[in-house]
Amino acid sequence: MDLIQYGRVLAALTLALSLVGCGITASSNNEGYADLDSLGFRDVNTTMSLSLGSSLLHFAASNMEDDPATGMLLRNLDGVRIKTYDIVGDGARVVERIDKMSQKLQQQGWVPVITVREEGERTVLLIKTRGERIVGLTVINCDAFEVVVVNVMGDLRPEMFAETIRLTDKHRS
């Protein structure tokens, strides 16, 4: 490797480390970060992986003048991770891994709030608390075709979600 190539590699590594450190992506050091296991590379294909850190969320919040409630919600978030997978293999094995993932999170201090076990579907909602504060929320949903995993980190207050819940209920009616 010549000096120019070495310089490029060093610059790329420095940029990558600075992006992680400056809040572009969600930090694994955050107390609301959910350490999620693999769902099995033979059984699922990753279709989307999104990780937003505090810098991007706060930037988005600063551009929400027309929706102050959403702006406040975004300002209180430290990170959001979303992953979606298509099930291409043994769906029963994927459901077993989701159950094990939920058990592992519970051993790490996550508390299950909602668990739905229906034929061919699993939904788990877990929260992580520090004292009276909710610092993390993780939702894992799986049906016969797809798995969706969402991990939200930050200062999560139930009242922050009241409008979203109201609109969801209104949409279902």
N, CA and C atoms as a LAMMPS dump frame, in Angstrom:
ITEM: TIMESTEP
0
ITEM: NUMBER OF ATOMS
519
ITEM: BOX BOUNDS ff ff ff
-5.0000000000000000e+02 5.0000000000000000e+02
-5.0000000000000000e+02 5.0000000000000000e+02
-5.0000000000000000e+02 5.0000000000000000e+02
ITEM: ATOMS id mol type element x y z
1 1 1 N 0.858 -1.165 0
2 1 2 C 0 0 0
3 1 3 C 0.911 1.236 0
4 2 1 N 0.673 2.111 -0.983
5 2 2 C 1.5 3.313 -1.037
6 2 3 C 0.945 4.376 -0.091
7 3 1 N 1.63 5.466 0.017
8 3 2 C 1.273 6.523 0.96
9 3 3 C -0.089 7.143 0.641
10 4 1 N -0.418 7.295 -0.624
11 4 2 C -1.718 7.88 -1
12 4 3 C -2.855 6.945 -0.6
13 5 1 N -2.718 5.652 -0.887
14 5 2 C -3.753 4.692 -0.495
15 5 3 C -3.887 4.642 1.023
16 6 1 N -2.775 4.653 1.724
17 6 2 C -2.795 4.654 3.179
18 6 3 C -3.549 5.888 3.703
19 7 1 N -3.273 7.033 3.103
20 7 2 C -3.953 8.269 3.495
21 7 3 C -5.45 8.189 3.271
22 8 1 N -5.861 7.614 2.146
23 8 2 C -7.295 7.467 1.852
24 8 3 C -7.971 6.545 2.856
25 9 1 N -7.329 5.427 3.172
26 9 2 C -7.882 4.497 4.152
27 9 3 C -7.996 5.176 5.514
28 10 1 N -6.974 5.887 5.909
29 10 2 C -6.987 6.592 7.185
30 10 3 C -8.093 7.646 7.214
31 11 1 N -8.264 8.385 6.112
32 11 2 C -9.319 9.401 6.029
33 11 3 C -10.701 8.755 6.107
34 12 1 N -10.889 7.628 5.433
35 12 2 C -12.176 6.935 5.467
36 12 3 C -12.49 6.433 6.875
37 13 1 N -11.487 5.87 7.551
38 13 2 C -11.697 5.403 8.924
39 13 3 C -12.01 6.564 9.867
40 14 1 N -11.311 7.66 9.705
41 14 2 C -11.555 8.838 10.536
42 14 3 C -12.97 9.362 10.322
43 15 1 N -13.404 9.43 9.065
44 15 2 C -14.765 9.874 8.76
45 15 3 C -15.793 8.939 9.376
46 16 1 N -15.587 7.63 9.221
47 16 2 C -16.526 6.663 9.778
48 16 3 C -16.629 6.802 11.296
49 17 1 N -15.49 6.922 11.958
50 17 2 C -15.501 7.071 13.418
51 17 3 C -16.145 8.381 13.848
52 18 1 N -15.925 9.442 13.094
53 18 2 C -16.525 10.725 13.463
54 18 3 C -18.028 10.706 13.255
55 19 1 N -18.507 9.995 12.235
56 19 2 C -19.949 9.901 12.027
57 19 3 C -20.618 9.162 13.17
58 20 1 N -20.007 8.092 13.628
59 20 2 C -20.571 7.359 14.762
60 20 3 C -20.533 8.222 16.014
61 21 1 N -19.471 8.941 16.21
62 21 2 C -19.3 9.752 17.407
63 21 3 C -20.137 11.015 17.418
64 22 1 N -20.565 11.496 16.259
65 22 2 C -21.272 12.777 16.246
66 22 3 C -22.777 12.628 16.202
67 23 1 N -23.303 11.427 16.277
68 23 2 C -24.741 11.265 16.372
69 23 3 C -25.452 11.09 15.049
70 24 1 N -24.725 10.814 13.973
71 24 2 C -25.387 10.551 12.702
72 24 3 C -26.125 9.221 12.776
73 25 1 N -25.5 8.214 13.379
74 25 2 C -26.139 6.913 13.567
75 25 3 C -26.405 6.705 15.056
76 26 1 N -27.338 5.791 15.346
77 26 2 C -27.689 5.508 16.74
78 26 3 C -26.51 4.848 17.442
79 27 1 N -26.22 5.298 18.645
80 27 2 C -25.058 4.819 19.386
81 27 3 C -25.377 3.55 20.166
82 28 1 N -24.495 2.562 20.051
83 28 2 C -24.659 1.335 20.821
84 28 3 C -24.316 1.541 22.294
85 29 1 N -23.784 2.717 22.653
86 29 2 C -23.472 3.027 24.049
87 29 3 C -24.659 3.617 24.8
88 30 1 N -25.744 3.905 24.091
89 30 2 C -26.919 4.495 24.712
90 30 3 C -27.604 3.459 25.6
91 31 1 N -28.096 3.879 26.773
92 31 2 C -28.721 2.931 27.694
93 31 3 C -30.028 2.359 27.157
94 32 1 N -30.625 2.964 26.155
95 32 2 C -31.835 2.435 25.534
96 32 3 C -31.577 1.587 24.31
97 33 1 N -30.303 1.344 24.009
98 33 2 C -29.926 0.531 22.856
99 33 3 C -30.254 -0.931 23.145
100 34 1 N -30.967 -1.586 22.234
101 34 2 C -31.289 -3.002 22.389
102 34 3 C -30.273 -3.821 21.609
103 35 1 N -29.57 -4.696 22.306
104 35 2 C -28.593 -5.575 21.682
105 35 3 C -29.354 -6.762 21.095
106 36 1 N -29.61 -6.689 19.78
107 36 2 C -30.461 -7.666 19.118
108 36 3 C -29.621 -8.739 18.427
109 37 1 N -30.008 -9.989 18.638
110 37 2 C -29.308 -11.104 18.021
111 37 3 C -29.741 -11.269 16.568
112 38 1 N -28.999 -12.059 15.853
113 38 2 C -29.326 -12.373 14.463
114 38 3 C -30.579 -13.241 14.394
115 39 1 N -31.353 -13.035 13.346
116 39 2 C -32.529 -13.871 13.127
117 39 3 C -32.206 -15.092 12.263
118 40 1 N -30.953 -15.224 11.871
119 40 2 C -30.52 -16.384 11.097
120 40 3 C -30.403 -16.065 9.624
121 41 1 N -29.189 -16.002 9.132
122 41 2 C -28.967 -15.597 7.746
123 41 3 C -29.577 -16.568 6.739
124 42 1 N -29.82 -17.799 7.125
125 42 2 C -30.439 -18.762 6.204
126 42 3 C -31.947 -18.579 6.12
127 43 1 N -32.518 -17.965 7.129
128 43 2 C -33.976 -17.873 7.205
129 43 3 C -34.53 -16.504 6.847
130 44 1 N -33.695 -15.464 6.855
131 44 2 C -34.186 -14.111 6.547
132 44 3 C -33.209 -13.372 5.634
133 45 1 N -33.758 -12.466 4.862
134 45 2 C -32.968 -11.515 4.076
135 45 3 C -33.27 -10.125 4.604
136 46 1 N -32.239 -9.366 4.915
137 46 2 C -32.439 -7.993 5.361
138 46 3 C -32.914 -7.161 4.18
139 47 1 N -34.069 -6.507 4.337
140 47 2 C -34.58 -5.656 3.261
141 47 3 C -34.345 -4.185 3.536
142 48 1 N -34.205 -3.817 4.833
143 48 2 C -33.905 -2.439 5.171
144 48 3 C -33.244 -2.387 6.544
145 49 1 N -32.273 -1.497 6.667
146 49 2 C -31.625 -1.248 7.94
147 49 3 C -31.379 0.25 8.034
148 50 1 N -32.001 0.894 9.01
149 50 2 C -31.904 2.336 9.177
150 50 3 C -31.481 2.635 10.604
151 51 1 N -30.505 3.512 10.759
152 51 2 C -30.031 3.905 12.075
153 51 3 C -29.848 5.417 12.085
154 52 1 N -30.657 6.1 12.886
155 52 2 C -30.589 7.555 12.986
156 52 3 C -30.128 7.938 14.382
157 53 1 N -29.131 8.782 14.461
158 53 2 C -28.63 9.252 15.745
159 53 3 C -29.22 10.591 16.129
160 54 1 N -28.778 11.093 17.255
161 54 2 C -29.352 12.32 17.807
162 54 3 C -29.159 13.532 16.899
163 55 1 N -28.036 13.627 16.215
164 55 2 C -27.811 14.789 15.347
165 55 3 C -28.856 14.889 14.247
166 56 1 N -29.113 13.777 13.575
167 56 2 C -30.118 13.796 12.511
168 56 3 C -31.524 14.004 13.063
169 57 1 N -31.82 13.396 14.212
170 57 2 C -33.147 13.562 14.805
171 57 3 C -33.374 15 15.263
172 58 1 N -32.356 15.618 15.845
173 58 2 C -32.482 17.009 16.284
174 58 3 C -32.568 17.956 15.087
175 59 1 N -31.849 17.634 14.002
176 59 2 C -31.97 18.419 12.775
177 59 3 C -33.4 18.345 12.248
178 60 1 N -33.962 17.14 12.219
179 60 2 C -35.35 16.985 11.768
180 60 3 C -36.298 17.766 12.682
181 61 1 N -36.05 17.722 13.987
182 61 2 C -36.905 18.445 14.939
183 61 3 C -36.875 19.94 14.682
184 62 1 N -35.715 20.455 14.3
185 62 2 C -35.597 21.9 14.061
186 62 3 C -36.367 22.333 12.814
187 63 1 N -36.79 21.388 12.006
188 63 2 C -37.541 21.693 10.791
189 63 3 C -39.011 21.286 10.9
190 64 1 N -39.514 21.207 12.113
191 64 2 C -40.896 20.79 12.346
192 64 3 C -41.737 21.935 12.91
193 65 1 N -41.574 23.135 12.377
194 65 2 C -42.315 24.283 12.906
195 65 3 C -43.829 24.076 12.83
196 66 1 N -44.304 23.376 11.801
197 66 2 C -45.737 23.182 11.628
198 66 3 C -46.302 22.059 12.498
199 67 1 N -45.443 21.291 13.174
200 67 2 C -45.887 20.193 14.03
201 67 3 C -45.041 20.169 15.298
202 68 1 N -45.347 21.06 16.247
203 68 2 C -44.516 21.162 17.455
204 68 3 C -44.474 19.888 18.296
205 69 1 N -45.551 19.104 18.302
206 69 2 C -45.557 17.876 19.103
207 69 3 C -44.533 16.88 18.553
208 70 1 N -44.467 16.744 17.241
209 70 2 C -43.486 15.849 16.636
210 70 3 C -42.078 16.389 16.855
211 71 1 N -41.92 17.701 16.762
212 71 2 C -40.618 18.31 17.015
213 71 3 C -40.128 18.013 18.421
214 72 1 N -41.033 18.115 19.403
215 72 2 C -40.659 17.826 20.791
216 72 3 C -40.27 16.352 20.94
217 73 1 N -41.031 15.471 20.313
218 73 2 C -40.727 14.047 20.375
219 73 3 C -39.336 13.777 19.803
220 74 1 N -39.042 14.344 18.641
221 74 2 C -37.739 14.123 17.999
222 74 3 C -36.586 14.687 18.829
223 75 1 N -36.791 15.826 19.495
224 75 2 C -35.741 16.419 20.33
225 75 3 C -35.399 15.547 21.533
226 76 1 N -36.353 14.74 21.984
227 76 2 C -36.119 13.875 23.142
228 76 3 C -35.509 12.526 22.773
229 77 1 N -35.347 12.276 21.476
230 77 2 C -34.8 10.991 21.049
231 77 3 C -33.286 11.071 20.868
232 78 1 N -32.623 9.986 21.26
233 78 2 C -31.181 9.86 21.058
234 78 3 C -30.865 8.99 19.852
235 79 1 N -31.788 8.133 19.479
236 79 2 C -31.544 7.254 18.34
237 79 3 C -32.767 6.44 17.988
238 80 1 N -32.842 6.07 16.716
239 80 2 C -33.901 5.2 16.211
240 80 3 C -33.248 4.206 15.26
241 81 1 N -33.535 2.931 15.487
242 81 2 C -33.051 1.875 14.586
243 81 3 C -34.256 1.098 14.085
244 82 1 N -34.294 0.882 12.773
245 82 2 C -35.377 0.108 12.171
246 82 3 C -34.741 -0.911 11.238
247 83 1 N -35.17 -2.153 11.386
248 83 2 C -34.697 -3.214 10.497
249 83 3 C -35.906 -4.014 10.027
250 84 1 N -35.917 -4.319 8.735
251 84 2 C -36.959 -5.189 8.205
252 84 3 C -36.286 -6.36 7.485
253 85 1 N -36.935 -7.495 7.581
254 85 2 C -36.419 -8.726 6.998
255 85 3 C -37.546 -9.457 6.279
256 86 1 N -37.251 -10.066 5.147
257 86 2 C -38.151 -11.01 4.509
258 86 3 C -37.789 -12.394 5.003
259 87 1 N -38.807 -13.172 5.346
260 87 2 C -38.562 -14.555 5.764
261 87 3 C -38.478 -15.413 4.503
262 88 1 N -37.335 -16.053 4.327
263 88 2 C -37.105 -16.875 3.139
264 88 3 C -36.852 -18.343 3.497
265 89 1 N -36.781 -18.628 4.764
266 89 2 C -36.494 -19.989 5.22
267 89 3 C -37.56 -20.462 6.186
268 90 1 N -37.112 -21.07 7.247
269 90 2 C -37.99 -21.676 8.25
270 90 3 C -38.556 -20.598 9.176
271 91 1 N -39.82 -20.253 8.972
272 91 2 C -40.474 -19.225 9.779
273 91 3 C -40.581 -19.61 11.24
274 92 1 N -40.768 -20.888 11.52
275 92 2 C -40.862 -21.34 12.916
276 92 3 C -39.547 -21.095 13.645
277 93 1 N -38.427 -21.289 12.945
278 93 2 C -37.115 -21.029 13.555
279 93 3 C -36.942 -19.537 13.832
280 94 1 N -37.447 -18.699 12.932
281 94 2 C -37.374 -17.249 13.131
282 94 3 C -38.17 -16.856 14.379
283 95 1 N -39.371 -17.422 14.533
284 95 2 C -40.198 -17.131 15.714
285 95 3 C -39.478 -17.577 16.983
286 96 1 N -38.825 -18.735 16.951
287 96 2 C -38.049 -19.197 18.118
288 96 3 C -36.94 -18.204 18.452
289 97 1 N -36.265 -17.689 17.418
290 97 2 C -35.187 -16.717 17.664
291 97 3 C -35.734 -15.422 18.241
292 98 1 N -36.909 -15.006 17.8
293 98 2 C -37.53 -13.801 18.355
294 98 3 C -37.846 -14.021 19.832
295 99 1 N -38.377 -15.192 20.169
296 99 2 C -38.659 -15.499 21.577
297 99 3 C -37.375 -15.488 22.41
298 100 1 N -36.291 -16.062 21.876
299 100 2 C -35.008 -16.058 22.589
300 100 3 C -34.461 -14.639 22.711
301 101 1 N -34.627 -13.836 21.645
302 101 2 C -34.169 -12.455 21.669
303 101 3 C -34.907 -11.685 22.771
304 102 1 N -36.217 -11.902 22.867
305 102 2 C -37.012 -11.246 23.904
306 102 3 C -36.549 -11.671 25.297
307 103 1 N -36.285 -12.958 25.484
308 103 2 C -35.796 -13.454 26.781
309 103 3 C -34.446 -12.837 27.136
310 104 1 N -33.56 -12.738 26.144
311 104 2 C -32.236 -12.157 26.39
312 104 3 C -32.37 -10.685 26.789
313 105 1 N -33.237 -9.944 26.096
314 105 2 C -33.444 -8.538 26.45
315 105 3 C -33.995 -8.416 27.864
316 106 1 N -34.899 -9.315 28.246
317 106 2 C -35.437 -9.282 29.603
318 106 3 C -34.343 -9.537 30.638
319 107 1 N -33.398 -10.399 30.317
320 107 2 C -32.268 -10.643 31.221
321 107 3 C -31.384 -9.413 31.339
322 108 1 N -31.417 -8.529 30.332
323 108 2 C -30.631 -7.3 30.335
324 108 3 C -31.417 -6.119 30.93
325 109 1 N -32.582 -6.396 31.519
326 109 2 C -33.34 -5.35 32.194
327 109 3 C -34.507 -4.778 31.412
328 110 1 N -34.767 -5.3 30.223
329 110 2 C -35.926 -4.854 29.454
330 110 3 C -37.181 -5.506 30.017
331 111 1 N -38.29 -4.763 30.02
332 111 2 C -39.541 -5.246 30.589
333 111 3 C -40.565 -5.414 29.468
334 112 1 N -41.148 -6.62 29.339
335 112 2 C -42.171 -6.804 28.309
336 112 3 C -43.459 -6.081 28.703
337 113 1 N -43.983 -5.29 27.788
338 113 2 C -45.221 -4.548 28.031
339 113 3 C -46.371 -5.211 27.272
340 114 1 N -46.087 -5.633 26.057
341 114 2 C -47.086 -6.315 25.232
342 114 3 C -46.416 -7.524 24.598
343 115 1 N -47.087 -8.658 24.684
344 115 2 C -46.639 -9.858 23.977
345 115 3 C -47.862 -10.48 23.333
346 116 1 N -47.83 -10.633 22.011
347 116 2 C -48.922 -11.261 21.277
348 116 3 C -48.357 -12.508 20.614
349 117 1 N -48.975 -13.636 20.949
350 117 2 C -48.57 -14.909 20.349
351 117 3 C -49.804 -15.495 19.676
352 118 1 N -49.877 -15.304 18.385
353 118 2 C -50.955 -15.891 17.607
354 118 3 C -50.332 -16.821 16.588
355 119 1 N -51.136 -17.696 16.045
356 119 2 C -50.605 -18.624 15.048
357 119 3 C -49.978 -17.862 13.896
358 120 1 N -48.683 -18.086 13.698
359 120 2 C -47.974 -17.451 12.601
360 120 3 C -47.58 -16.006 12.841
361 121 1 N -47.766 -15.494 14.056
362 121 2 C -47.403 -14.099 14.319
363 121 3 C -46.89 -13.939 15.739
364 122 1 N -45.896 -13.067 15.882
365 122 2 C -45.369 -12.682 17.187
366 122 3 C -45.224 -11.172 17.203
367 123 1 N -45.635 -10.567 18.287
368 123 2 C -45.381 -9.152 18.519
369 123 3 C -44.946 -9.003 19.96
370 124 1 N -43.813 -8.328 20.142
371 124 2 C -43.286 -8.088 21.483
372 124 3 C -42.938 -6.612 21.579
373 125 1 N -43.395 -5.947 22.63
374 125 2 C -43.014 -4.566 22.92
375 125 3 C -42.364 -4.58 24.288
376 126 1 N -41.117 -4.108 24.347
377 126 2 C -40.368 -4.076 25.596
378 126 3 C -39.906 -2.65 25.864
379 127 1 N -39.8 -2.304 27.14
380 127 2 C -39.245 -1.002 27.507
381 127 3 C -38.074 -1.204 28.461
382 128 1 N -37.174 -0.236 28.432
383 128 2 C -36.033 -0.223 29.364
384 128 3 C -36.165 1.053 30.179
385 129 1 N -36.064 0.929 31.479
386 129 2 C -36.224 2.088 32.352
387 129 3 C -34.97 2.328 33.168
388 130 1 N -34.82 3.569 33.588
389 130 2 C -33.819 3.994 34.571
390 130 3 C -34.593 4.835 35.574
391 131 1 N -34.832 4.247 36.734
392 131 2 C -35.665 4.934 37.718
393 131 3 C -37.078 5.061 37.17
394 132 1 N -37.584 6.275 37.141
395 132 2 C -38.932 6.537 36.63
396 132 3 C -38.941 6.82 35.132
397 133 1 N -37.771 6.915 34.517
398 133 2 C -37.666 7.287 33.095
399 133 3 C -37.663 6.062 32.193
400 134 1 N -38.343 6.183 31.054
401 134 2 C -38.236 5.18 29.998
402 134 3 C -37.121 5.653 29.077
403 135 1 N -36.078 4.828 28.924
404 135 2 C -34.925 5.218 28.11
405 135 3 C -34.84 4.438 26.804
406 136 1 N -35.664 3.399 26.672
407 136 2 C -35.643 2.607 25.445
408 136 3 C -36.957 1.896 25.228
409 137 1 N -37.302 1.739 23.97
410 137 2 C -38.507 1.021 23.578
411 137 3 C -38.132 0.168 22.369
412 138 1 N -38.479 -1.108 22.417
413 138 2 C -38.188 -2.009 21.316
414 138 3 C -39.447 -2.772 20.948
415 139 1 N -39.758 -2.788 19.646
416 139 2 C -40.893 -3.536 19.127
417 139 3 C -40.36 -4.544 18.117
418 140 1 N -40.768 -5.787 18.284
419 140 2 C -40.414 -6.846 17.345
420 140 3 C -41.721 -7.448 16.859
421 141 1 N -41.941 -7.429 15.547
422 141 2 C -43.159 -7.986 14.972
423 141 3 C -42.783 -8.943 13.853
424 142 1 N -43.424 -10.094 13.86
425 142 2 C -43.128 -11.116 12.865
426 142 3 C -44.43 -11.763 12.423
427 143 1 N -44.615 -11.866 11.103
428 143 2 C -45.701 -12.674 10.573
429 143 3 C -45.085 -13.741 9.673
430 144 1 N -45.851 -14.38 8.85
431 144 2 C -45.338 -15.476 8.031
432 144 3 C -44.35 -15.021 6.962
433 145 1 N -44.341 -13.725 6.653
434 145 2 C -43.546 -13.243 5.53
435 145 3 C -42.452 -12.247 5.901
436 146 1 N -42.619 -11.537 7.017
437 146 2 C -41.732 -10.411 7.298
438 146 3 C -41.51 -10.242 8.794
439 147 1 N -40.343 -9.701 9.127
440 147 2 C -40.022 -9.315 10.507
441 147 3 C -39.666 -7.828 10.487
442 148 1 N -40.207 -7.088 11.457
443 148 2 C -39.882 -5.673 11.621
444 148 3 C -39.399 -5.478 13.054
445 149 1 N -38.236 -4.829 13.189
446 149 2 C -37.664 -4.555 14.51
447 149 3 C -37.422 -3.051 14.606
448 150 1 N -37.942 -2.441 15.672
449 150 2 C -37.762 -1.007 15.898
450 150 3 C -37.201 -0.829 17.307
451 151 1 N -36.132 -0.044 17.417
452 151 2 C -35.535 0.281 18.713
453 151 3 C -35.419 1.8 18.796
454 152 1 N -36.114 2.382 19.791
455 152 2 C -36.124 3.828 19.987
456 152 3 C -35.42 4.129 21.301
457 153 1 N -34.48 5.09 21.271
458 153 2 C -33.686 5.437 22.449
459 153 3 C -33.868 6.907 22.784
460 154 1 N -33.92 7.225 24.061
461 154 2 C -34.006 8.616 24.478
462 154 3 C -34.837 8.765 25.733
463 155 1 N -35.278 9.978 25.97
464 155 2 C -36.145 10.289 27.112
465 155 3 C -37.579 10.144 26.622
466 156 1 N -38.144 8.953 26.805
467 156 2 C -39.456 8.617 26.251
468 156 3 C -40.523 8.764 27.325
469 157 1 N -41.393 9.705 27.115
470 157 2 C -42.491 9.924 28.059
471 157 3 C -43.796 9.486 27.405
472 158 1 N -44.624 8.722 28.115
473 158 2 C -45.873 8.232 27.515
474 158 3 C -46.731 9.334 26.896
475 159 1 N -46.771 10.499 27.505
476 159 2 C -47.605 11.583 26.961
477 159 3 C -47.127 12.046 25.583
478 160 1 N -45.87 11.775 25.263
479 160 2 C -45.341 12.163 23.958
480 160 3 C -45.996 11.364 22.832
481 161 1 N -46.528 10.189 23.156
482 161 2 C -47.115 9.327 22.143
483 161 3 C -48.634 9.434 22.086
484 162 1 N -49.234 10.273 22.928
485 162 2 C -50.697 10.366 23.004
486 162 3 C -51.313 10.744 21.659
487 163 1 N -50.752 11.712 20.97
488 163 2 C -51.305 12.149 19.687
489 163 3 C -51.166 11.051 18.631
490 164 1 N -50.049 10.367 18.623
491 164 2 C -49.849 9.274 17.671
492 164 3 C -50.856 8.16 17.925
493 165 1 N -51.069 7.823 19.184
494 165 2 C -52.034 6.781 19.531
495 165 3 C -53.443 7.215 19.135
496 166 1 N -53.771 8.473 19.387
497 166 2 C -55.098 8.99 19.026
498 166 3 C -55.323 8.898 17.523
499 167 1 N -54.331 9.299 16.738
500 167 2 C -54.468 9.257 15.289
501 167 3 C -54.544 7.814 14.776
502 168 1 N -53.807 6.894 15.417
503 168 2 C -53.861 5.5 15.034
504 168 3 C -55.246 4.923 15.312
505 169 1 N -55.788 5.222 16.491
506 169 2 C -57.128 4.756 16.827
507 169 3 C -58.178 5.335 15.888
508 170 1 N -58.034 6.605 15.542
509 170 2 C -58.961 7.271 14.618
510 170 3 C -58.902 6.608 13.242
511 171 1 N -57.692 6.252 12.8
512 171 2 C -57.517 5.615 11.49
513 171 3 C -58.155 4.238 11.459
514 172 1 N -58.133 3.507 12.576
515 172 2 C -58.704 2.168 12.638
516 172 3 C -60.229 2.208 12.605
517 173 1 N -60.827 3.289 13.071
518 173 2 C -62.289 3.39 13.148
519 173 3 C -62.925 3.487 11.787
